[in-house]
């Protein structure tokens, strides 16, 4: 009886916490489907009298939302691929190769996490200006595509948990460094790669300040900047605003649904089954 009571209380607490976490999303979705005269109803989570799908049509008709989503998707996918290529190779080097100053170089690179991103905005902007990349995909992608300290750290820590005996067995069979990396290490690292992909994709999708600085036309805006511009355009029409926010949020929810199993697997740091 004591165990059952504890289990029930645990589920009640978890249910309350889950509701608190989901409440803003529920309110946004319900508001996006309400007519304008029902937005400020006394009950926040009251259902609309009818589903006003025209709110979403209005957002796409009055803004370049389709273009914003396309731009954001291109930038996010490019950043994910860059992390896979460059961060994984750097992390493998730090995890497996021995060379002079390896730990010092890694710690110096990791120490850049202590530098606020706002400090590097002006130098990066000047660099993009001299390269002629302002208002282009190059400026949106280049600062993060070569790998970030967080991604290299995550991959390095995971690679170090893979038993070296697996690589030695592959080398005995005649595999070189590149083949071991591509056919042994990366296939065993699918959980952490999936987690890194989600982290990078979400970070790129939600990025606001840097795209705001380096883009100056609607055709190059990302969805975060586009939603903010739309807010200034329509003011306090919250049904349209929540429709735009829901459109921006939906790809992230779909991504999480497809990769949530990989996120759970990433905490199981193992190389042998």
Secondary structure, 3 states (H helix, E strand, C coil): CHHHHHHHHHHHHHHHHHHHHHHHHHHHHHHHCCCHHHCCCCCCCCCCCCCCCHHHHHHHHHCCHHHHHHHHHHHHHHHHHHHHHHHHHHHHHHHHCCCCCHHHHHHHHHHHHHCCHHHHHHHHHHHHHHHCCCCCHHHHHHHHHCCCHHHHHHHHHHHHHCCHHHHHHHHHCCCCHHHHHHHHHHHHCHHHHHHHHHHHHHHHHHCCHHHHHHCCCHHHCCHHHHHHHHHHHHCCCHHHHHHHHHHHHHHHHHHHHHHHHHHHHCCCCCCCC
